[in-house]
Amino acid sequence: MPQAVVNPEELERFSQQLQHFSDRLKQQTAILNAGFSQLGSTWRDQEHQKFAHEYQQTMQVINKFIDTTDAHVPFLLRKAKRVRDYLNQA
């Protein structure tokens, strides 16, 4: 009887949760970036420059996470399908 070290249903469920989180993060990031852009028109001192630098660095990390997630979700779904196909051989 075929066995696998991963449950394909759990893998699919996690993949869907991860995709949903990434989609929401994209939406919220777009909203936050718009607000940050508007803030720059009224806040122009040295503290704003410092905050802007840190904000941009943080956004780079968030965007890298989103890109990585977008690459991993299809991989995880393909893996779940392969595991399911393997388990259904029996």
PDB file as gemmi writes it, atoms N, CA and C in Angstrom:
CRYST1    1.000    1.000    1.000  90.00  90.00  90.00 P 1                      
ATOM      1  N   MET A   1       0.843  -1.184   0.000  1.00  0.00           N  
ATOM      2  CA  MET A   1       0.000   0.000   0.000  1.00  0.00           C  
ATOM      3  C   MET A   1       0.888   1.248   0.000  1.00  0.00           C  
ATOM      4  N   PRO A   2       0.672   2.162  -0.942  1.00  0.00           N  
ATOM      5  CA  PRO A   2       1.483   3.386  -1.010  1.00  0.00           C  
ATOM      6  C   PRO A   2       1.298   4.272   0.218  1.00  0.00           C  
ATOM      7  N   GLN A   3       2.402   4.867   0.634  1.00  0.00           N  
ATOM      8  CA  GLN A   3       2.368   5.818   1.742  1.00  0.00           C  
ATOM      9  C   GLN A   3       3.087   7.087   1.320  1.00  0.00           C  
ATOM     10  N   ALA A   4       2.693   8.188   1.933  1.00  0.00           N  
ATOM     11  CA  ALA A   4       3.359   9.468   1.681  1.00  0.00           C  
ATOM     12  C   ALA A   4       3.623  10.134   3.022  1.00  0.00           C  
ATOM     13  N   VAL A   5       4.622  10.988   3.062  1.00  0.00           N  
ATOM     14  CA  VAL A   5       4.972  11.665   4.307  1.00  0.00           C  
ATOM     15  C   VAL A   5       4.275  13.012   4.434  1.00  0.00           C  
ATOM     16  N   VAL A   6       3.314  13.265   3.555  1.00  0.00           N  
ATOM     17  CA  VAL A   6       2.547  14.505   3.618  1.00  0.00           C  
ATOM     18  C   VAL A   6       1.095  14.185   3.265  1.00  0.00           C  
ATOM     19  N   ASN A   7       0.199  14.871   3.919  1.00  0.00           N  
ATOM     20  CA  ASN A   7      -1.219  14.720   3.630  1.00  0.00           C  
ATOM     21  C   ASN A   7      -1.577  15.719   2.530  1.00  0.00           C  
ATOM     22  N   PRO A   8      -2.007  15.251   1.357  1.00  0.00           N  
ATOM     23  CA  PRO A   8      -2.268  16.181   0.257  1.00  0.00           C  
ATOM     24  C   PRO A   8      -3.378  17.192   0.559  1.00  0.00           C  
ATOM     25  N   GLU A   9      -4.372  16.786   1.337  1.00  0.00           N  
ATOM     26  CA  GLU A   9      -5.445  17.721   1.691  1.00  0.00           C  
ATOM     27  C   GLU A   9      -4.914  18.857   2.568  1.00  0.00           C  
ATOM     28  N   GLU A  10      -4.063  18.505   3.526  1.00  0.00           N  
ATOM     29  CA  GLU A  10      -3.483  19.539   4.393  1.00  0.00           C  
ATOM     30  C   GLU A  10      -2.561  20.458   3.596  1.00  0.00           C  
ATOM     31  N   LEU A  11      -1.833  19.893   2.675  1.00  0.00           N  
ATOM     32  CA  LEU A  11      -0.935  20.683   1.833  1.00  0.00           C  
ATOM     33  C   LEU A  11      -1.734  21.649   0.958  1.00  0.00           C  
ATOM     34  N   GLU A  12      -2.833  21.177   0.389  1.00  0.00           N  
ATOM     35  CA  GLU A  12      -3.695  22.055  -0.408  1.00  0.00           C  
ATOM     36  C   GLU A  12      -4.327  23.138   0.457  1.00  0.00           C  
ATOM     37  N   ARG A  13      -4.786  22.758   1.631  1.00  0.00           N  
ATOM     38  CA  ARG A  13      -5.411  23.722   2.542  1.00  0.00           C  
ATOM     39  C   ARG A  13      -4.410  24.818   2.926  1.00  0.00           C  
ATOM     40  N   PHE A  14      -3.200  24.415   3.268  1.00  0.00           N  
ATOM     41  CA  PHE A  14      -2.179  25.402   3.613  1.00  0.00           C  
ATOM     42  C   PHE A  14      -1.846  26.284   2.412  1.00  0.00           C  
ATOM     43  N   SER A  15      -1.755  25.690   1.236  1.00  0.00           N  
ATOM     44  CA  SER A  15      -1.463  26.463   0.023  1.00  0.00           C  
ATOM     45  C   SER A  15      -2.525  27.527  -0.210  1.00  0.00           C  
ATOM     46  N   GLN A  16      -3.779  27.158  -0.014  1.00  0.00           N  
ATOM     47  CA  GLN A  16      -4.873  28.114  -0.186  1.00  0.00           C  
ATOM     48  C   GLN A  16      -4.799  29.219   0.864  1.00  0.00           C  
ATOM     49  N   GLN A  17      -4.491  28.856   2.100  1.00  0.00           N  
ATOM     50  CA  GLN A  17      -4.342  29.869   3.158  1.00  0.00           C  
ATOM     51  C   GLN A  17      -3.195  30.814   2.837  1.00  0.00           C  
ATOM     52  N   LEU A  18      -2.104  30.259   2.371  1.00  0.00           N  
ATOM     53  CA  LEU A  18      -0.934  31.061   2.028  1.00  0.00           C  
ATOM     54  C   LEU A  18      -1.252  32.018   0.879  1.00  0.00           C  
ATOM     55  N   GLN A  19      -1.963  31.529  -0.135  1.00  0.00           N  
ATOM     56  CA  GLN A  19      -2.334  32.380  -1.264  1.00  0.00           C  
ATOM     57  C   GLN A  19      -3.280  33.491  -0.815  1.00  0.00           C  
ATOM     58  N   HIS A  20      -4.234  33.144   0.027  1.00  0.00           N  
ATOM     59  CA  HIS A  20      -5.180  34.142   0.541  1.00  0.00           C  
ATOM     60  C   HIS A  20      -4.431  35.214   1.337  1.00  0.00           C  
ATOM     61  N   PHE A  21      -3.506  34.799   2.174  1.00  0.00           N  
ATOM     62  CA  PHE A  21      -2.717  35.743   2.960  1.00  0.00           C  
ATOM     63  C   PHE A  21      -1.906  36.656   2.044  1.00  0.00           C  
ATOM     64  N   SER A  22      -1.285  36.077   1.036  1.00  0.00           N  
ATOM     65  CA  SER A  22      -0.485  36.860   0.098  1.00  0.00           C  
ATOM     66  C   SER A  22      -1.353  37.869  -0.652  1.00  0.00           C  
ATOM     67  N   ASP A  23      -2.529  37.444  -1.089  1.00  0.00           N  
ATOM     68  CA  ASP A  23      -3.436  38.352  -1.796  1.00  0.00           C  
ATOM     69  C   ASP A  23      -3.859  39.517  -0.899  1.00  0.00           C  
ATOM     70  N   ARG A  24      -4.196  39.214   0.341  1.00  0.00           N  
ATOM     71  CA  ARG A  24      -4.585  40.278   1.276  1.00  0.00           C  
ATOM     72  C   ARG A  24      -3.408  41.195   1.578  1.00  0.00           C  
ATOM     73  N   LEU A  25      -2.233  40.620   1.702  1.00  0.00           N  
ATOM     74  CA  LEU A  25      -1.037  41.417   1.959  1.00  0.00           C  
ATOM     75  C   LEU A  25      -0.763  42.366   0.797  1.00  0.00           C  
ATOM     76  N   LYS A  26      -0.956  41.896  -0.433  1.00  0.00           N  
ATOM     77  CA  LYS A  26      -0.793  42.762  -1.609  1.00  0.00           C  
ATOM     78  C   LYS A  26      -1.772  43.931  -1.554  1.00  0.00           C  
ATOM     79  N   GLN A  27      -3.020  43.637  -1.236  1.00  0.00           N  
ATOM     80  CA  GLN A  27      -4.039  44.691  -1.170  1.00  0.00           C  
ATOM     81  C   GLN A  27      -3.706  45.705  -0.080  1.00  0.00           C  
ATOM     82  N   GLN A  28      -3.378  45.213   1.085  1.00  0.00           N  
ATOM     83  CA  GLN A  28      -3.086  46.104   2.207  1.00  0.00           C  
ATOM     84  C   GLN A  28      -1.807  46.903   1.968  1.00  0.00           C  
ATOM     85  N   THR A  29      -0.834  46.291   1.317  1.00  0.00           N  
ATOM     86  CA  THR A  29       0.404  46.995   0.994  1.00  0.00           C  
ATOM     87  C   THR A  29       0.133  48.137   0.025  1.00  0.00           C  
ATOM     88  N   ALA A  30      -0.725  47.899  -0.955  1.00  0.00           N  
ATOM     89  CA  ALA A  30      -1.077  48.957  -1.914  1.00  0.00           C  
ATOM     90  C   ALA A  30      -1.759  50.123  -1.198  1.00  0.00           C  
ATOM     91  N   ILE A  31      -2.655  49.822  -0.289  1.00  0.00           N  
ATOM     92  CA  ILE A  31      -3.342  50.867   0.483  1.00  0.00           C  
ATOM     93  C   ILE A  31      -2.338  51.632   1.340  1.00  0.00           C  
ATOM     94  N   LEU A  32      -1.467  50.901   2.004  1.00  0.00           N  
ATOM     95  CA  LEU A  32      -0.463  51.522   2.865  1.00  0.00           C  
ATOM     96  C   LEU A  32       0.498  52.388   2.055  1.00  0.00           C  
ATOM     97  N   ASN A  33       0.910  51.910   0.902  1.00  0.00           N  
ATOM     98  CA  ASN A  33       1.812  52.694   0.054  1.00  0.00           C  
ATOM     99  C   ASN A  33       1.161  53.989  -0.414  1.00  0.00           C  
ATOM    100  N   ALA A  34      -0.120  53.941  -0.728  1.00  0.00           N  
ATOM    101  CA  ALA A  34      -0.834  55.158  -1.134  1.00  0.00           C  
ATOM    102  C   ALA A  34      -0.864  56.154   0.023  1.00  0.00           C  
ATOM    103  N   GLY A  35      -1.139  55.668   1.223  1.00  0.00           N  
ATOM    104  CA  GLY A  35      -1.137  56.541   2.398  1.00  0.00           C  
ATOM    105  C   GLY A  35       0.239  57.107   2.681  1.00  0.00           C  
ATOM    106  N   PHE A  36       1.253  56.291   2.521  1.00  0.00           N  
ATOM    107  CA  PHE A  36       2.622  56.750   2.747  1.00  0.00           C  
ATOM    108  C   PHE A  36       2.995  57.830   1.739  1.00  0.00           C  
ATOM    109  N   SER A  37       2.589  57.647   0.510  1.00  0.00           N  
ATOM    110  CA  SER A  37       2.868  58.635  -0.531  1.00  0.00           C  
ATOM    111  C   SER A  37       2.210  59.977  -0.205  1.00  0.00           C  
ATOM    112  N   GLN A  38       0.979  59.936   0.243  1.00  0.00           N  
ATOM    113  CA  GLN A  38       0.283  61.167   0.623  1.00  0.00           C  
ATOM    114  C   GLN A  38       0.955  61.825   1.821  1.00  0.00           C  
ATOM    115  N   LEU A  39       1.398  61.019   2.754  1.00  0.00           N  
ATOM    116  CA  LEU A  39       2.053  61.546   3.947  1.00  0.00           C  
ATOM    117  C   LEU A  39       3.301  62.338   3.581  1.00  0.00           C  
ATOM    118  N   GLY A  40       3.995  61.898   2.551  1.00  0.00           N  
ATOM    119  CA  GLY A  40       5.215  62.571   2.121  1.00  0.00           C  
ATOM    120  C   GLY A  40       4.992  63.993   1.640  1.00  0.00           C  
ATOM    121  N   SER A  41       3.775  64.329   1.266  1.00  0.00           N  
ATOM    122  CA  SER A  41       3.510  65.693   0.799  1.00  0.00           C  
ATOM    123  C   SER A  41       3.327  66.667   1.963  1.00  0.00           C  
ATOM    124  N   THR A  42       3.111  66.151   3.168  1.00  0.00           N  
ATOM    125  CA  THR A  42       2.923  67.044   4.321  1.00  0.00           C  
ATOM    126  C   THR A  42       3.983  66.869   5.403  1.00  0.00           C  
ATOM    127  N   TRP A  43       4.709  65.770   5.376  1.00  0.00           N  
ATOM    128  CA  TRP A  43       5.736  65.512   6.398  1.00  0.00           C  
ATOM    129  C   TRP A  43       7.079  65.511   5.683  1.00  0.00           C  
ATOM    130  N   ARG A  44       7.876  66.556   5.911  1.00  0.00           N  
ATOM    131  CA  ARG A  44       9.108  66.708   5.126  1.00  0.00           C  
ATOM    132  C   ARG A  44      10.359  66.957   5.963  1.00  0.00           C  
ATOM    133  N   ASP A  45      10.341  66.608   7.206  1.00  0.00           N  
ATOM    134  CA  ASP A  45      11.532  66.863   8.022  1.00  0.00           C  
ATOM    135  C   ASP A  45      12.477  65.659   7.995  1.00  0.00           C  
ATOM    136  N   GLN A  46      13.525  65.764   8.813  1.00  0.00           N  
ATOM    137  CA  GLN A  46      14.546  64.723   8.861  1.00  0.00           C  
ATOM    138  C   GLN A  46      13.975  63.392   9.362  1.00  0.00           C  
ATOM    139  N   GLU A  47      13.042  63.458  10.280  1.00  0.00           N  
ATOM    140  CA  GLU A  47      12.436  62.226  10.795  1.00  0.00           C  
ATOM    141  C   GLU A  47      11.667  61.499   9.691  1.00  0.00           C  
ATOM    142  N   HIS A  48      11.072  62.263   8.803  1.00  0.00           N  
ATOM    143  CA  HIS A  48      10.367  61.620   7.688  1.00  0.00           C  
ATOM    144  C   HIS A  48      11.351  60.871   6.799  1.00  0.00           C  
ATOM    145  N   GLN A  49      12.493  61.468   6.546  1.00  0.00           N  
ATOM    146  CA  GLN A  49      13.503  60.800   5.720  1.00  0.00           C  
ATOM    147  C   GLN A  49      13.954  59.496   6.365  1.00  0.00           C  
ATOM    148  N   LYS A  50      14.164  59.534   7.672  1.00  0.00           N  
ATOM    149  CA  LYS A  50      14.577  58.332   8.396  1.00  0.00           C  
ATOM    150  C   LYS A  50      13.471  57.274   8.325  1.00  0.00           C  
ATOM    151  N   PHE A  51      12.240  57.710   8.590  1.00  0.00           N  
ATOM    152  CA  PHE A  51      11.114  56.777   8.535  1.00  0.00           C  
ATOM    153  C   PHE A  51      10.941  56.222   7.123  1.00  0.00           C  
ATOM    154  N   ALA A  52      11.061  57.085   6.113  1.00  0.00           N  
ATOM    155  CA  ALA A  52      10.894  56.659   4.721  1.00  0.00           C  
ATOM    156  C   ALA A  52      11.913  55.580   4.360  1.00  0.00           C  
ATOM    157  N   HIS A  53      13.133  55.754   4.814  1.00  0.00           N  
ATOM    158  CA  HIS A  53      14.172  54.759   4.540  1.00  0.00           C  
ATOM    159  C   HIS A  53      13.803  53.412   5.168  1.00  0.00           C  
ATOM    160  N   GLU A  54      13.409  53.427   6.417  1.00  0.00           N  
ATOM    161  CA  GLU A  54      13.036  52.187   7.104  1.00  0.00           C  
ATOM    162  C   GLU A  54      11.783  51.570   6.481  1.00  0.00           C  
ATOM    163  N   TYR A  55      10.833  52.415   6.118  1.00  0.00           N  
ATOM    164  CA  TYR A  55       9.603  51.947   5.489  1.00  0.00           C  
ATOM    165  C   TYR A  55       9.922  51.233   4.170  1.00  0.00           C  
ATOM    166  N   GLN A  56      10.767  51.847   3.365  1.00  0.00           N  
ATOM    167  CA  GLN A  56      11.114  51.252   2.073  1.00  0.00           C  
ATOM    168  C   GLN A  56      11.853  49.925   2.244  1.00  0.00           C  
ATOM    169  N   GLN A  57      12.716  49.847   3.233  1.00  0.00           N  
ATOM    170  CA  GLN A  57      13.410  48.582   3.497  1.00  0.00           C  
ATOM    171  C   GLN A  57      12.418  47.501   3.919  1.00  0.00           C  
ATOM    172  N   THR A  58      11.474  47.880   4.762  1.00  0.00           N  
ATOM    173  CA  THR A  58      10.458  46.926   5.206  1.00  0.00           C  
ATOM    174  C   THR A  58       9.600  46.470   4.032  1.00  0.00           C  
ATOM    175  N   MET A  59       9.235  47.396   3.163  1.00  0.00           N  
ATOM    176  CA  MET A  59       8.426  47.045   1.987  1.00  0.00           C  
ATOM    177  C   MET A  59       9.181  46.091   1.065  1.00  0.00           C  
ATOM    178  N   GLN A  60      10.492  46.244   0.972  1.00  0.00           N  
ATOM    179  CA  GLN A  60      11.285  45.320   0.158  1.00  0.00           C  
ATOM    180  C   GLN A  60      11.193  43.902   0.714  1.00  0.00           C  
ATOM    181  N   VAL A  61      11.263  43.784   2.031  1.00  0.00           N  
ATOM    182  CA  VAL A  61      11.161  42.466   2.666  1.00  0.00           C  
ATOM    183  C   VAL A  61       9.770  41.877   2.434  1.00  0.00           C  
ATOM    184  N   ILE A  62       8.748  42.699   2.611  1.00  0.00           N  
ATOM    185  CA  ILE A  62       7.376  42.230   2.397  1.00  0.00           C  
ATOM    186  C   ILE A  62       7.180  41.806   0.945  1.00  0.00           C  
ATOM    187  N   ASN A  63       7.677  42.598   0.008  1.00  0.00           N  
ATOM    188  CA  ASN A  63       7.531  42.253  -1.408  1.00  0.00           C  
ATOM    189  C   ASN A  63       8.286  40.978  -1.765  1.00  0.00           C  
ATOM    190  N   LYS A  64       9.432  40.763  -1.142  1.00  0.00           N  
ATOM    191  CA  LYS A  64      10.169  39.512  -1.374  1.00  0.00           C  
ATOM    192  C   LYS A  64       9.359  38.327  -0.849  1.00  0.00           C  
ATOM    193  N   PHE A  65       8.736  38.495   0.311  1.00  0.00           N  
ATOM    194  CA  PHE A  65       7.883  37.437   0.853  1.00  0.00           C  
ATOM    195  C   PHE A  65       6.727  37.137  -0.108  1.00  0.00           C  
ATOM    196  N   ILE A  66       6.097  38.183  -0.626  1.00  0.00           N  
ATOM    197  CA  ILE A  66       4.986  38.004  -1.566  1.00  0.00           C  
ATOM    198  C   ILE A  66       5.466  37.260  -2.810  1.00  0.00           C  
ATOM    199  N   ASP A  67       6.602  37.664  -3.359  1.00  0.00           N  
ATOM    200  CA  ASP A  67       7.145  36.997  -4.548  1.00  0.00           C  
ATOM    201  C   ASP A  67       7.455  35.531  -4.269  1.00  0.00           C  
ATOM    202  N   THR A  68       8.042  35.270  -3.118  1.00  0.00           N  
ATOM    203  CA  THR A  68       8.371  33.893  -2.745  1.00  0.00           C  
ATOM    204  C   THR A  68       7.106  33.065  -2.580  1.00  0.00           C  
ATOM    205  N   THR A  69       6.115  33.653  -1.938  1.00  0.00           N  
ATOM    206  CA  THR A  69       4.835  32.968  -1.756  1.00  0.00           C  
ATOM    207  C   THR A  69       4.196  32.654  -3.101  1.00  0.00           C  
ATOM    208  N   ASP A  70       4.196  33.630  -3.994  1.00  0.00           N  
ATOM    209  CA  ASP A  70       3.598  33.421  -5.315  1.00  0.00           C  
ATOM    210  C   ASP A  70       4.298  32.304  -6.085  1.00  0.00           C  
ATOM    211  N   ALA A  71       5.567  32.104  -5.828  1.00  0.00           N  
ATOM    212  CA  ALA A  71       6.297  31.013  -6.474  1.00  0.00           C  
ATOM    213  C   ALA A  71       6.038  29.676  -5.785  1.00  0.00           C  
ATOM    214  N   HIS A  72       5.863  29.693  -4.467  1.00  0.00           N  
ATOM    215  CA  HIS A  72       5.713  28.444  -3.723  1.00  0.00           C  
ATOM    216  C   HIS A  72       4.310  27.854  -3.781  1.00  0.00           C  
ATOM    217  N   VAL A  73       3.298  28.680  -3.856  1.00  0.00           N  
ATOM    218  CA  VAL A  73       1.930  28.149  -3.857  1.00  0.00           C  
ATOM    219  C   VAL A  73       1.715  27.163  -5.013  1.00  0.00           C  
ATOM    220  N   PRO A  74       2.047  27.519  -6.250  1.00  0.00           N  
ATOM    221  CA  PRO A  74       1.871  26.534  -7.333  1.00  0.00           C  
ATOM    222  C   PRO A  74       2.705  25.267  -7.116  1.00  0.00           C  
ATOM    223  N   PHE A  75       3.910  25.435  -6.577  1.00  0.00           N  
ATOM    224  CA  PHE A  75       4.752  24.274  -6.277  1.00  0.00           C  
ATOM    225  C   PHE A  75       4.063  23.353  -5.274  1.00  0.00           C  
ATOM    226  N   LEU A  76       3.522  23.931  -4.209  1.00  0.00           N  
ATOM    227  CA  LEU A  76       2.852  23.127  -3.185  1.00  0.00           C  
ATOM    228  C   LEU A  76       1.617  22.427  -3.743  1.00  0.00           C  
ATOM    229  N   LEU A  77       0.875  23.117  -4.592  1.00  0.00           N  
ATOM    230  CA  LEU A  77      -0.310  22.500  -5.201  1.00  0.00           C  
ATOM    231  C   LEU A  77       0.077  21.359  -6.141  1.00  0.00           C  
ATOM    232  N   ARG A  78       1.155  21.540  -6.899  1.00  0.00           N  
ATOM    233  CA  ARG A  78       1.635  20.448  -7.760  1.00  0.00           C  
ATOM    234  C   ARG A  78       2.079  19.255  -6.915  1.00  0.00           C  
ATOM    235  N   LYS A  79       2.759  19.543  -5.815  1.00  0.00           N  
ATOM    236  CA  LYS A  79       3.208  18.470  -4.921  1.00  0.00           C  
ATOM    237  C   LYS A  79       2.014  17.713  -4.356  1.00  0.00           C  
ATOM    238  N   ALA A  80       0.989  18.435  -3.930  1.00  0.00           N  
ATOM    239  CA  ALA A  80      -0.218  17.795  -3.397  1.00  0.00           C  
ATOM    240  C   ALA A  80      -0.855  16.896  -4.456  1.00  0.00           C  
ATOM    241  N   LYS A  81      -0.893  17.359  -5.694  1.00  0.00           N  
ATOM    242  CA  LYS A  81      -1.474  16.551  -6.776  1.00  0.00           C  
ATOM    243  C   LYS A  81      -0.651  15.292  -7.018  1.00  0.00           C  
ATOM    244  N   ARG A  82       0.665  15.442  -7.039  1.00  0.00           N  
ATOM    245  CA  ARG A  82       1.522  14.263  -7.246  1.00  0.00           C  
ATOM    246  C   ARG A  82       1.347  13.250  -6.116  1.00  0.00           C  
ATOM    247  N   VAL A  83       1.270  13.742  -4.881  1.00  0.00           N  
ATOM    248  CA  VAL A  83       1.085  12.839  -3.738  1.00  0.00           C  
ATOM    249  C   VAL A  83      -0.264  12.142  -3.846  1.00  0.00           C  
ATOM    250  N   ARG A  84      -1.304  12.894  -4.185  1.00  0.00           N  
ATOM    251  CA  ARG A  84      -2.639  12.306  -4.322  1.00  0.00           C  
ATOM    252  C   ARG A  84      -2.637  11.245  -5.438  1.00  0.00           C  
ATOM    253  N   ASP A  85      -2.020  11.559  -6.564  1.00  0.00           N  
ATOM    254  CA  ASP A  85      -1.935  10.584  -7.659  1.00  0.00           C  
ATOM    255  C   ASP A  85      -1.195   9.330  -7.211  1.00  0.00           C  
ATOM    256  N   TYR A  86      -0.113   9.516  -6.471  1.00  0.00           N  
ATOM    257  CA  TYR A  86       0.662   8.383  -5.971  1.00  0.00           C  
ATOM    258  C   TYR A  86      -0.180   7.523  -5.029  1.00  0.00           C  
ATOM    259  N   LEU A  87      -0.897   8.176  -4.116  1.00  0.00           N  
ATOM    260  CA  LEU A  87      -1.709   7.435  -3.150  1.00  0.00           C  
ATOM    261  C   LEU A  87      -2.880   6.720  -3.820  1.00  0.00           C  
ATOM    262  N   ASN A  88      -3.360   7.240  -4.920  1.00  0.00           N  
ATOM    263  CA  ASN A  88      -4.495   6.628  -5.618  1.00  0.00           C  
ATOM    264  C   ASN A  88      -4.085   5.471  -6.517  1.00  0.00           C  
ATOM    265  N   GLN A  89      -2.800   5.178  -6.605  1.00  0.00           N  
ATOM    266  CA  GLN A  89      -2.330   4.056  -7.421  1.00  0.00           C  
ATOM    267  C   GLN A  89      -2.774   2.722  -6.845  1.00  0.00           C  
ATOM    268  N   ALA A  90      -2.928   2.685  -5.565  1.00  0.00           N  
ATOM    269  CA  ALA A  90      -3.244   1.410  -4.903  1.00  0.00           C  
ATOM    270  C   ALA A  90      -4.673   0.987  -5.128  1.00  0.00           C  
TER     271      ALA A  90                                                      
END                                                                             
